[in-house]
């Protein structure tokens, strides 16, 4: 059986745990130095995964920006860009989203088995569409990616994806950046939603690093094997 990828969860939050506010405009939490750090982390992974809500709300490109880092990947015999992965329970993704149109990275859309045919018809050759159970099973998501040679996976959001992988005990590392302000809006999306998390007050994560980066702080936690 192919081992699952190492799963790195990358997230920036306000002090009160929000990853955005409730306005249509995206809230920028990181500073320039931290965004460059995230770019370096992207350059070191095989795939970057987001949920459908992130594709719709943030319209991310999910690309390594630094030309030097892209060149280094190519020199190492790796693709110029990590594979882009979107997880959607409905498959209703906009073919015009930058996930599909920006860059030349491979693109994979993971949906429940029952949504595969309709999603393939909707997206055509914009992405490979694969099923991962019905209902969607995060372990099967990782098995699909492992079968494609993904050894290191970066999960970049949003709330439902963070919650899905964390509650399933499938996250090896969290890189949590805390921005020095409050959002204060109960309608704002949070880092995670409710769920039964393997690491709680009785099962604490291990702090591997705490580092200020300008006015934000990076907290890197190792979770280990949650079974």
Buried (B, 14 or more C-beta within 10 A) or exposed (E): EEEBBBBBBBBBBBEEBBBBBEEEEEBEBBBEEBBBBBBEBBBBBBBBBBBBBBBBBBBBBBBBEEEEBBEBBEEEEBEBBBBBBBBBBEBEBBEEBBBBEBBEBBBBBBBBBEBBEBBBEBBEEBBBBBBBBBEBBBBBBBBBBBEBEBBBBBBBBBBBBBBBBBBBBBBBBBBBBBBEEEBEBEEBBBBBBEEEBBBEEEEEBEEEEEEEBEEBBBBBBEBBEBE
